[in-house]
Amino acid sequence: MKKNKKKPKLYKDKNGEYIKQWYFVRGKQKFIKIYIIDGIPADEFYLQNADPITLLQDGHYELLDQINF
């Protein structure tokens, strides 16, 4: 029997929708905002949809080697 994973709660602010990711620092709980675009994190969305010119302008030379451009 499989258990269904709960979808994370989406929050909104002036920059868009995000989910909260919790972590601990020196025994205190903190969180970071992970912004969501079309249901996936913004970093992954950028990597999937960036063209070589955009990657060069942003200085992501190591990603160009991975994508074979």
mmCIF file of the N, C-alpha and C atoms, coordinates in Angstrom:
data_MODEL
# 
_entry.id   MODEL 
# 
loop_
_atom_site.group_PDB 
_atom_site.id 
_atom_site.type_symbol 
_atom_site.label_atom_id 
_atom_site.label_alt_id 
_atom_site.label_comp_id 
_atom_site.label_asym_id 
_atom_site.label_entity_id 
_atom_site.label_seq_id 
_atom_site.pdbx_PDB_ins_code 
_atom_site.Cartn_x 
_atom_site.Cartn_y 
_atom_site.Cartn_z 
_atom_site.occupancy 
_atom_site.B_iso_or_equiv 
_atom_site.pdbx_formal_charge 
_atom_site.auth_seq_id 
_atom_site.auth_comp_id 
_atom_site.auth_asym_id 
_atom_site.auth_atom_id 
_atom_site.pdbx_PDB_model_num 
ATOM 1   N N  . MET A 1 1  ? 0.845  -1.174 0.000   1.00 0.00 ? 1  MET A N  1 
ATOM 2   C CA . MET A 1 1  ? 0.000  0.000  0.000   1.00 0.00 ? 1  MET A CA 1 
ATOM 3   C C  . MET A 1 1  ? 0.893  1.241  0.000   1.00 0.00 ? 1  MET A C  1 
ATOM 4   N N  . LYS A 1 2  ? 0.665  2.141  -0.972  1.00 0.00 ? 2  LYS A N  1 
ATOM 5   C CA . LYS A 1 2  ? 1.452  3.360  -1.067  1.00 0.00 ? 2  LYS A CA 1 
ATOM 6   C C  . LYS A 1 2  ? 0.768  4.484  -0.303  1.00 0.00 ? 2  LYS A C  1 
ATOM 7   N N  . LYS A 1 3  ? 1.604  5.296  0.314   1.00 0.00 ? 3  LYS A N  1 
ATOM 8   C CA . LYS A 1 3  ? 1.087  6.493  0.956   1.00 0.00 ? 3  LYS A CA 1 
ATOM 9   C C  . LYS A 1 3  ? 1.236  7.664  -0.008  1.00 0.00 ? 3  LYS A C  1 
ATOM 10  N N  . ASN A 1 4  ? 0.247  8.487  -0.056  1.00 0.00 ? 4  ASN A N  1 
ATOM 11  C CA . ASN A 1 4  ? 0.323  9.663  -0.913  1.00 0.00 ? 4  ASN A CA 1 
ATOM 12  C C  . ASN A 1 4  ? 1.133  10.739 -0.228  1.00 0.00 ? 4  ASN A C  1 
ATOM 13  N N  . LYS A 1 5  ? 2.040  11.341 -0.993  1.00 0.00 ? 5  LYS A N  1 
ATOM 14  C CA . LYS A 1 5  ? 2.815  12.454 -0.455  1.00 0.00 ? 5  LYS A CA 1 
ATOM 15  C C  . LYS A 1 5  ? 1.962  13.699 -0.428  1.00 0.00 ? 5  LYS A C  1 
ATOM 16  N N  . LYS A 1 6  ? 2.106  14.454 0.634   1.00 0.00 ? 6  LYS A N  1 
ATOM 17  C CA . LYS A 1 6  ? 1.386  15.717 0.721   1.00 0.00 ? 6  LYS A CA 1 
ATOM 18  C C  . LYS A 1 6  ? 2.086  16.754 -0.143  1.00 0.00 ? 6  LYS A C  1 
ATOM 19  N N  . LYS A 1 7  ? 1.309  17.528 -0.849  1.00 0.00 ? 7  LYS A N  1 
ATOM 20  C CA . LYS A 1 7  ? 1.885  18.620 -1.608  1.00 0.00 ? 7  LYS A CA 1 
ATOM 21  C C  . LYS A 1 7  ? 2.207  19.747 -0.641  1.00 0.00 ? 7  LYS A C  1 
ATOM 22  N N  . PRO A 1 8  ? 3.353  20.396 -0.827  1.00 0.00 ? 8  PRO A N  1 
ATOM 23  C CA . PRO A 1 8  ? 3.703  21.499 0.078   1.00 0.00 ? 8  PRO A CA 1 
ATOM 24  C C  . PRO A 1 8  ? 2.736  22.671 -0.096  1.00 0.00 ? 8  PRO A C  1 
ATOM 25  N N  . LYS A 1 9  ? 2.519  23.376 0.986   1.00 0.00 ? 9  LYS A N  1 
ATOM 26  C CA . LYS A 1 9  ? 1.638  24.531 0.957   1.00 0.00 ? 9  LYS A CA 1 
ATOM 27  C C  . LYS A 1 9  ? 2.313  25.675 0.212   1.00 0.00 ? 9  LYS A C  1 
ATOM 28  N N  . LEU A 1 10 ? 1.578  26.318 -0.676  1.00 0.00 ? 10 LEU A N  1 
ATOM 29  C CA . LEU A 1 10 ? 2.096  27.446 -1.433  1.00 0.00 ? 10 LEU A CA 1 
ATOM 30  C C  . LEU A 1 10 ? 1.748  28.744 -0.725  1.00 0.00 ? 10 LEU A C  1 
ATOM 31  N N  . TYR A 1 11 ? 2.717  29.604 -0.600  1.00 0.00 ? 11 TYR A N  1 
ATOM 32  C CA . TYR A 1 11 ? 2.530  30.925 -0.016  1.00 0.00 ? 11 TYR A CA 1 
ATOM 33  C C  . TYR A 1 11 ? 2.727  31.952 -1.118  1.00 0.00 ? 11 TYR A C  1 
ATOM 34  N N  . LYS A 1 12 ? 2.211  33.146 -0.922  1.00 0.00 ? 12 LYS A N  1 
ATOM 35  C CA . LYS A 1 12 ? 2.361  34.208 -1.916  1.00 0.00 ? 12 LYS A CA 1 
ATOM 36  C C  . LYS A 1 12 ? 2.903  35.465 -1.259  1.00 0.00 ? 12 LYS A C  1 
ATOM 37  N N  . ASP A 1 13 ? 3.766  36.160 -1.986  1.00 0.00 ? 13 ASP A N  1 
ATOM 38  C CA . ASP A 1 13 ? 4.196  37.488 -1.587  1.00 0.00 ? 13 ASP A CA 1 
ATOM 39  C C  . ASP A 1 13 ? 4.305  38.333 -2.856  1.00 0.00 ? 13 ASP A C  1 
ATOM 40  N N  . LYS A 1 14 ? 4.905  39.506 -2.746  1.00 0.00 ? 14 LYS A N  1 
ATOM 41  C CA . LYS A 1 14 ? 4.958  40.403 -3.905  1.00 0.00 ? 14 LYS A CA 1 
ATOM 42  C C  . LYS A 1 14 ? 5.830  39.858 -5.035  1.00 0.00 ? 14 LYS A C  1 
ATOM 43  N N  . ASN A 1 15 ? 6.736  38.907 -4.757  1.00 0.00 ? 15 ASN A N  1 
ATOM 44  C CA . ASN A 1 15 ? 7.616  38.350 -5.779  1.00 0.00 ? 15 ASN A CA 1 
ATOM 45  C C  . ASN A 1 15 ? 7.047  37.103 -6.439  1.00 0.00 ? 15 ASN A C  1 
ATOM 46  N N  . GLY A 1 16 ? 5.981  36.523 -5.918  1.00 0.00 ? 16 GLY A N  1 
ATOM 47  C CA . GLY A 1 16 ? 5.378  35.341 -6.523  1.00 0.00 ? 16 GLY A CA 1 
ATOM 48  C C  . GLY A 1 16 ? 5.064  34.269 -5.496  1.00 0.00 ? 16 GLY A C  1 
ATOM 49  N N  . GLU A 1 17 ? 4.824  33.046 -5.988  1.00 0.00 ? 17 GLU A N  1 
ATOM 50  C CA . GLU A 1 17 ? 4.507  31.921 -5.120  1.00 0.00 ? 17 GLU A CA 1 
ATOM 51  C C  . GLU A 1 17 ? 5.788  31.237 -4.666  1.00 0.00 ? 17 GLU A C  1 
ATOM 52  N N  . TYR A 1 18 ? 5.769  30.709 -3.434  1.00 0.00 ? 18 TYR A N  1 
ATOM 53  C CA . TYR A 1 18 ? 6.924  30.011 -2.902  1.00 0.00 ? 18 TYR A CA 1 
ATOM 54  C C  . TYR A 1 18 ? 6.483  28.960 -1.906  1.00 0.00 ? 18 TYR A C  1 
ATOM 55  N N  . ILE A 1 19 ? 7.394  28.016 -1.636  1.00 0.00 ? 19 ILE A N  1 
ATOM 56  C CA . ILE A 1 19 ? 7.202  27.063 -0.557  1.00 0.00 ? 19 ILE A CA 1 
ATOM 57  C C  . ILE A 1 19 ? 8.292  27.324 0.470   1.00 0.00 ? 19 ILE A C  1 
ATOM 58  N N  . LYS A 1 20 ? 8.027  26.928 1.706   1.00 0.00 ? 20 LYS A N  1 
ATOM 59  C CA . LYS A 1 20 ? 9.014  27.115 2.766   1.00 0.00 ? 20 LYS A CA 1 
ATOM 60  C C  . LYS A 1 20 ? 9.772  25.815 2.977   1.00 0.00 ? 20 LYS A C  1 
ATOM 61  N N  . GLN A 1 21 ? 11.100 25.910 3.055   1.00 0.00 ? 21 GLN A N  1 
ATOM 62  C CA . GLN A 1 21 ? 11.926 24.760 3.384   1.00 0.00 ? 21 GLN A CA 1 
ATOM 63  C C  . GLN A 1 21 ? 12.584 25.051 4.727   1.00 0.00 ? 21 GLN A C  1 
ATOM 64  N N  . TRP A 1 22 ? 12.321 24.182 5.698   1.00 0.00 ? 22 TRP A N  1 
ATOM 65  C CA . TRP A 1 22 ? 12.795 24.386 7.050   1.00 0.00 ? 22 TRP A CA 1 
ATOM 66  C C  . TRP A 1 22 ? 14.148 23.727 7.263   1.00 0.00 ? 22 TRP A C  1 
ATOM 67  N N  . TYR A 1 23 ? 15.003 24.346 8.100   1.00 0.00 ? 23 TYR A N  1 
ATOM 68  C CA . TYR A 1 23 ? 16.294 23.788 8.480   1.00 0.00 ? 23 TYR A CA 1 
ATOM 69  C C  . TYR A 1 23 ? 16.674 24.335 9.849   1.00 0.00 ? 23 TYR A C  1 
ATOM 70  N N  . PHE A 1 24 ? 17.688 23.713 10.462  1.00 0.00 ? 24 PHE A N  1 
ATOM 71  C CA . PHE A 1 24 ? 18.131 24.113 11.789  1.00 0.00 ? 24 PHE A CA 1 
ATOM 72  C C  . PHE A 1 24 ? 19.528 24.707 11.737  1.00 0.00 ? 24 PHE A C  1 
ATOM 73  N N  . VAL A 1 25 ? 19.732 25.802 12.499  1.00 0.00 ? 25 VAL A N  1 
ATOM 74  C CA . VAL A 1 25 ? 21.034 26.421 12.670  1.00 0.00 ? 25 VAL A CA 1 
ATOM 75  C C  . VAL A 1 25 ? 21.224 26.651 14.160  1.00 0.00 ? 25 VAL A C  1 
ATOM 76  N N  . ARG A 1 26 ? 22.223 25.963 14.732  1.00 0.00 ? 26 ARG A N  1 
ATOM 77  C CA . ARG A 1 26 ? 22.538 26.085 16.167  1.00 0.00 ? 26 ARG A CA 1 
ATOM 78  C C  . ARG A 1 26 ? 21.305 25.897 17.053  1.00 0.00 ? 26 ARG A C  1 
ATOM 79  N N  . GLY A 1 27 ? 20.498 24.906 16.695  1.00 0.00 ? 27 GLY A N  1 
ATOM 80  C CA . GLY A 1 27 ? 19.339 24.566 17.514  1.00 0.00 ? 27 GLY A CA 1 
ATOM 81  C C  . GLY A 1 27 ? 18.117 25.425 17.277  1.00 0.00 ? 27 GLY A C  1 
ATOM 82  N N  . LYS A 1 28 ? 18.179 26.360 16.359  1.00 0.00 ? 28 LYS A N  1 
ATOM 83  C CA . LYS A 1 28 ? 17.024 27.207 16.060  1.00 0.00 ? 28 LYS A CA 1 
ATOM 84  C C  . LYS A 1 28 ? 16.512 26.876 14.667  1.00 0.00 ? 28 LYS A C  1 
ATOM 85  N N  . GLN A 1 29 ? 15.198 26.844 14.551  1.00 0.00 ? 29 GLN A N  1 
ATOM 86  C CA . GLN A 1 29 ? 14.584 26.513 13.279  1.00 0.00 ? 29 GLN A CA 1 
ATOM 87  C C  . GLN A 1 29 ? 14.442 27.760 12.418  1.00 0.00 ? 29 GLN A C  1 
ATOM 88  N N  . LYS A 1 30 ? 14.885 27.670 11.180  1.00 0.00 ? 30 LYS A N  1 
ATOM 89  C CA . LYS A 1 30 ? 14.780 28.762 10.225  1.00 0.00 ? 30 LYS A CA 1 
ATOM 90  C C  . LYS A 1 30 ? 14.205 28.204 8.942   1.00 0.00 ? 30 LYS A C  1 
ATOM 91  N N  . PHE A 1 31 ? 13.850 29.094 8.012   1.00 0.00 ? 31 PHE A N  1 
ATOM 92  C CA . PHE A 1 31 ? 13.352 28.621 6.729   1.00 0.00 ? 31 PHE A CA 1 
ATOM 93  C C  . PHE A 1 31 ? 13.857 29.508 5.605   1.00 0.00 ? 31 PHE A C  1 
ATOM 94  N N  . ILE A 1 32 ? 13.869 28.923 4.403   1.00 0.00 ? 32 ILE A N  1 
ATOM 95  C CA . ILE A 1 32 ? 14.182 29.676 3.201   1.00 0.00 ? 32 ILE A CA 1 
ATOM 96  C C  . ILE A 1 32 ? 12.989 29.580 2.268   1.00 0.00 ? 32 ILE A C  1 
ATOM 97  N N  . LYS A 1 33 ? 12.847 30.579 1.422   1.00 0.00 ? 33 LYS A N  1 
ATOM 98  C CA . LYS A 1 33 ? 11.772 30.593 0.444   1.00 0.00 ? 33 LYS A CA 1 
ATOM 99  C C  . LYS A 1 33 ? 12.300 30.015 -0.867  1.00 0.00 ? 33 LYS A C  1 
ATOM 100 N N  . ILE A 1 34 ? 11.605 29.039 -1.402  1.00 0.00 ? 34 ILE A N  1 
ATOM 101 C CA . ILE A 1 34 ? 11.942 28.470 -2.703  1.00 0.00 ? 34 ILE A CA 1 
ATOM 102 C C  . ILE A 1 34 ? 10.812 28.865 -3.645  1.00 0.00 ? 34 ILE A C  1 
ATOM 103 N N  . TYR A 1 35 ? 11.112 29.778 -4.564  1.00 0.00 ? 35 TYR A N  1 
ATOM 104 C CA . TYR A 1 35 ? 10.091 30.281 -5.475  1.00 0.00 ? 35 TYR A CA 1 
ATOM 105 C C  . TYR A 1 35 ? 9.755  29.238 -6.533  1.00 0.00 ? 35 TYR A C  1 
ATOM 106 N N  . ILE A 1 36 ? 8.478  29.186 -6.908  1.00 0.00 ? 36 ILE A N  1 
ATOM 107 C CA . ILE A 1 36 ? 7.939  28.176 -7.798  1.00 0.00 ? 36 ILE A CA 1 
ATOM 108 C C  . ILE A 1 36 ? 7.464  28.833 -9.092  1.00 0.00 ? 36 ILE A C  1 
ATOM 109 N N  . ILE A 1 37 ? 7.849  28.238 -10.246 1.00 0.00 ? 37 ILE A N  1 
ATOM 110 C CA . ILE A 1 37 ? 7.359  28.671 -11.551 1.00 0.00 ? 37 ILE A CA 1 
ATOM 111 C C  . ILE A 1 37 ? 6.810  27.426 -12.248 1.00 0.00 ? 37 ILE A C  1 
ATOM 112 N N  . ASP A 1 38 ? 5.558  27.448 -12.599 1.00 0.00 ? 38 ASP A N  1 
ATOM 113 C CA . ASP A 1 38 ? 4.893  26.322 -13.275 1.00 0.00 ? 38 ASP A CA 1 
ATOM 114 C C  . ASP A 1 38 ? 5.047  25.015 -12.515 1.00 0.00 ? 38 ASP A C  1 
ATOM 115 N N  . GLY A 1 39 ? 5.048  25.063 -11.199 1.00 0.00 ? 39 GLY A N  1 
ATOM 116 C CA . GLY A 1 39 ? 5.092  23.854 -10.383 1.00 0.00 ? 39 GLY A CA 1 
ATOM 117 C C  . GLY A 1 39 ? 6.465  23.293 -10.104 1.00 0.00 ? 39 GLY A C  1 
ATOM 118 N N  . ILE A 1 40 ? 7.536  23.915 -10.602 1.00 0.00 ? 40 ILE A N  1 
ATOM 119 C CA . ILE A 1 40 ? 8.888  23.450 -10.312 1.00 0.00 ? 40 ILE A CA 1 
ATOM 120 C C  . ILE A 1 40 ? 9.686  24.626 -9.747  1.00 0.00 ? 40 ILE A C  1 
ATOM 121 N N  . PRO A 1 41 ? 10.725 24.347 -8.938  1.00 0.00 ? 41 PRO A N  1 
ATOM 122 C CA . PRO A 1 41 ? 11.530 25.429 -8.382  1.00 0.00 ? 41 PRO A CA 1 
ATOM 123 C C  . PRO A 1 41 ? 12.151 26.299 -9.480  1.00 0.00 ? 41 PRO A C  1 
ATOM 124 N N  . ALA A 1 42 ? 12.333 27.565 -9.175  1.00 0.00 ? 42 ALA A N  1 
ATOM 125 C CA . ALA A 1 42 ? 12.804 28.542 -10.161 1.00 0.00 ? 42 ALA A CA 1 
ATOM 126 C C  . ALA A 1 42 ? 14.181 28.184 -10.715 1.00 0.00 ? 42 ALA A C  1 
ATOM 127 N N  . ASP A 1 43 ? 15.071 27.615 -9.900  1.00 0.00 ? 43 ASP A N  1 
ATOM 128 C CA . ASP A 1 43 ? 16.405 27.235 -10.380 1.00 0.00 ? 43 ASP A CA 1 
ATOM 129 C C  . ASP A 1 43 ? 16.325 26.146 -11.445 1.00 0.00 ? 43 ASP A C  1 
ATOM 130 N N  . GLU A 1 44 ? 15.499 25.134 -11.201 1.00 0.00 ? 44 GLU A N  1 
ATOM 131 C CA . GLU A 1 44 ? 15.341 24.060 -12.181 1.00 0.00 ? 44 GLU A CA 1 
ATOM 132 C C  . GLU A 1 44 ? 14.670 24.576 -13.447 1.00 0.00 ? 44 GLU A C  1 
ATOM 133 N N  . PHE A 1 45 ? 13.707 25.471 -13.301 1.00 0.00 ? 45 PHE A N  1 
ATOM 134 C CA . PHE A 1 45 ? 13.029 26.052 -14.455 1.00 0.00 ? 45 PHE A CA 1 
ATOM 135 C C  . PHE A 1 45 ? 14.023 26.816 -15.319 1.00 0.00 ? 45 PHE A C  1 
ATOM 136 N N  . TYR A 1 46 ? 14.914 27.565 -14.676 1.00 0.00 ? 46 TYR A N  1 
ATOM 137 C CA . TYR A 1 46 ? 15.948 28.319 -15.396 1.00 0.00 ? 46 TYR A CA 1 
ATOM 138 C C  . TYR A 1 46 ? 16.870 27.380 -16.170 1.00 0.00 ? 46 TYR A C  1 
ATOM 139 N N  . LEU A 1 47 ? 17.309 26.286 -15.527 1.00 0.00 ? 47 LEU A N  1 
ATOM 140 C CA . LEU A 1 47 ? 18.217 25.357 -16.182 1.00 0.00 ? 47 LEU A CA 1 
ATOM 141 C C  . LEU A 1 47 ? 17.562 24.640 -17.354 1.00 0.00 ? 47 LEU A C  1 
ATOM 142 N N  . GLN A 1 48 ? 16.288 24.332 -17.242 1.00 0.00 ? 48 GLN A N  1 
ATOM 143 C CA . GLN A 1 48 ? 15.590 23.618 -18.313 1.00 0.00 ? 48 GLN A CA 1 
ATOM 144 C C  . GLN A 1 48 ? 15.302 24.517 -19.504 1.00 0.00 ? 48 GLN A C  1 
ATOM 145 N N  . ASN A 1 49 ? 15.097 25.814 -19.288 1.00 0.00 ? 49 ASN A N  1 
ATOM 146 C CA . ASN A 1 49 ? 14.627 26.695 -20.348 1.00 0.00 ? 49 ASN A CA 1 
ATOM 147 C C  . ASN A 1 49 ? 15.649 27.728 -20.820 1.00 0.00 ? 49 ASN A C  1 
ATOM 148 N N  . ALA A 1 50 ? 16.854 27.710 -20.272 1.00 0.00 ? 50 ALA A N  1 
ATOM 149 C CA . ALA A 1 50 ? 17.852 28.712 -20.668 1.00 0.00 ? 50 ALA A CA 1 
ATOM 150 C C  . ALA A 1 50 ? 18.516 28.329 -21.980 1.00 0.00 ? 50 ALA A C  1 
ATOM 151 N N  . ASP A 1 51 ? 18.766 29.328 -22.807 1.00 0.00 ? 51 ASP A N  1 
ATOM 152 C CA . ASP A 1 51 ? 19.499 29.101 -24.043 1.00 0.00 ? 51 ASP A CA 1 
ATOM 153 C C  . ASP A 1 51 ? 20.974 29.444 -23.808 1.00 0.00 ? 51 ASP A C  1 
ATOM 154 N N  . PRO A 1 52 ? 21.863 29.070 -24.729 1.00 0.00 ? 52 PRO A N  1 
ATOM 155 C CA . PRO A 1 52 ? 23.295 29.296 -24.515 1.00 0.00 ? 52 PRO A CA 1 
ATOM 156 C C  . PRO A 1 52 ? 23.671 30.761 -24.309 1.00 0.00 ? 52 PRO A C  1 
ATOM 157 N N  . ILE A 1 53 ? 23.006 31.668 -24.986 1.00 0.00 ? 53 ILE A N  1 
ATOM 158 C CA . ILE A 1 53 ? 23.335 33.084 -24.845 1.00 0.00 ? 53 ILE A CA 1 
ATOM 159 C C  . ILE A 1 53 ? 23.026 33.567 -23.425 1.00 0.00 ? 53 ILE A C  1 
ATOM 160 N N  . THR A 1 54 ? 21.887 33.147 -22.890 1.00 0.00 ? 54 THR A N  1 
ATOM 161 C CA . THR A 1 54 ? 21.519 33.525 -21.523 1.00 0.00 ? 54 THR A CA 1 
ATOM 162 C C  . THR A 1 54 ? 22.523 32.966 -20.521 1.00 0.00 ? 54 THR A C  1 
ATOM 163 N N  . LEU A 1 55 ? 22.932 31.715 -20.710 1.00 0.00 ? 55 LEU A N  1 
ATOM 164 C CA . LEU A 1 55 ? 23.911 31.117 -19.800 1.00 0.00 ? 55 LEU A CA 1 
ATOM 165 C C  . LEU A 1 55 ? 25.243 31.858 -19.861 1.00 0.00 ? 55 LEU A C  1 
ATOM 166 N N  . LEU A 1 56 ? 25.669 32.262 -21.046 1.00 0.00 ? 56 LEU A N  1 
ATOM 167 C CA . LEU A 1 56 ? 26.913 33.023 -21.169 1.00 0.00 ? 56 LEU A CA 1 
ATOM 168 C C  . LEU A 1 56 ? 26.812 34.379 -20.494 1.00 0.00 ? 56 LEU A C  1 
ATOM 169 N N  . GLN A 1 57 ? 25.680 35.068 -20.670 1.00 0.00 ? 57 GLN A N  1 
ATOM 170 C CA . GLN A 1 57 ? 25.511 36.388 -20.072 1.00 0.00 ? 57 GLN A CA 1 
ATOM 171 C C  . GLN A 1 57 ? 25.490 36.314 -18.558 1.00 0.00 ? 57 GLN A C  1 
ATOM 172 N N  . ASP A 1 58 ? 24.963 35.221 -18.015 1.00 0.00 ? 58 ASP A N  1 
ATOM 173 C CA . ASP A 1 58 ? 24.889 35.076 -16.562 1.00 0.00 ? 58 ASP A CA 1 
ATOM 174 C C  . ASP A 1 58 ? 26.141 34.433 -15.970 1.00 0.00 ? 58 ASP A C  1 
ATOM 175 N N  . GLY A 1 59 ? 27.069 33.993 -16.815 1.00 0.00 ? 59 GLY A N  1 
ATOM 176 C CA . GLY A 1 59 ? 28.340 33.462 -16.333 1.00 0.00 ? 59 GLY A CA 1 
ATOM 177 C C  . GLY A 1 59 ? 28.296 32.010 -15.909 1.00 0.00 ? 59 GLY A C  1 
ATOM 178 N N  . HIS A 1 60 ? 27.360 31.230 -16.428 1.00 0.00 ? 60 HIS A N  1 
ATOM 179 C CA . HIS A 1 60 ? 27.240 29.812 -16.078 1.00 0.00 ? 60 HIS A CA 1 
ATOM 180 C C  . HIS A 1 60 ? 27.961 28.964 -17.129 1.00 0.00 ? 60 HIS A C  1 
ATOM 181 N N  . TYR A 1 61 ? 29.296 29.086 -17.187 1.00 0.00 ? 61 TYR A N  1 
ATOM 182 C CA . TYR A 1 61 ? 30.085 28.394 -18.197 1.00 0.00 ? 61 TYR A CA 1 
ATOM 183 C C  . TYR A 1 61 ? 30.081 26.891 -17.975 1.00 0.00 ? 61 TYR A C  1 
ATOM 184 N N  . GLU A 1 62 ? 30.048 26.450 -16.714 1.00 0.00 ? 62 GLU A N  1 
ATOM 185 C CA . GLU A 1 62 ? 30.067 25.017 -16.427 1.00 0.00 ? 62 GLU A CA 1 
ATOM 186 C C  . GLU A 1 62 ? 28.792 24.334 -16.927 1.00 0.00 ? 62 GLU A C  1 
ATOM 187 N N  . LEU A 1 63 ? 27.691 25.047 -16.964 1.00 0.00 ? 63 LEU A N  1 
ATOM 188 C CA . LEU A 1 63 ? 26.445 24.466 -17.467 1.00 0.00 ? 63 LEU A CA 1 
ATOM 189 C C  . LEU A 1 63 ? 26.481 24.291 -18.979 1.00 0.00 ? 63 LEU A C  1 
ATOM 190 N N  . LEU A 1 64 ? 27.215 25.152 -19.670 1.00 0.00 ? 64 LEU A N  1 
ATOM 191 C CA . LEU A 1 64 ? 27.342 24.999 -21.115 1.00 0.00 ? 64 LEU A CA 1 
ATOM 192 C C  . LEU A 1 64 ? 28.044 23.691 -21.469 1.00 0.00 ? 64 LEU A C  1 
ATOM 193 N N  . ASP A 1 65 ? 29.051 23.298 -20.671 1.00 0.00 ? 65 ASP A N  1 
ATOM 194 C CA . ASP A 1 65 ? 29.737 22.039 -20.915 1.00 0.00 ? 65 ASP A CA 1 
ATOM 195 C C  . ASP A 1 65 ? 28.812 20.848 -20.664 1.00 0.00 ? 65 ASP A C  1 
ATOM 196 N N  . GLN A 1 66 ? 27.958 20.953 -19.666 1.00 0.00 ? 66 GLN A N  1 
ATOM 197 C CA . GLN A 1 66 ? 27.033 19.860 -19.359 1.00 0.00 ? 66 GLN A CA 1 
ATOM 198 C C  . GLN A 1 66 ? 25.983 19.690 -20.450 1.00 0.00 ? 66 GLN A C  1 
ATOM 199 N N  . ILE A 1 67 ? 25.554 20.791 -21.046 1.00 0.00 ? 67 ILE A N  1 
ATOM 200 C CA . ILE A 1 67 ? 24.509 20.748 -22.064 1.00 0.00 ? 67 ILE A CA 1 
ATOM 201 C C  . ILE A 1 67 ? 25.099 20.468 -23.440 1.00 0.00 ? 67 ILE A C  1 
ATOM 202 N N  . ASN A 1 68 ? 26.437 20.514 -23.573 1.00 0.00 ? 68 ASN A N  1 
ATOM 203 C CA . ASN A 1 68 ? 27.159 20.264 -24.834 1.00 0.00 ? 68 ASN A CA 1 
ATOM 204 C C  . ASN A 1 68 ? 26.901 21.304 -25.895 1.00 0.00 ? 68 ASN A C  1 
ATOM 205 N N  . PHE A 1 69 ? 26.991 22.566 -25.531 1.00 0.00 ? 69 PHE A N  1 
ATOM 206 C CA . PHE A 1 69 ? 26.878 23.648 -26.517 1.00 0.00 ? 69 PHE A CA 1 
ATOM 207 C C  . PHE A 1 69 ? 28.252 24.147 -26.868 1.00 0.00 ? 69 PHE A C  1 
# 
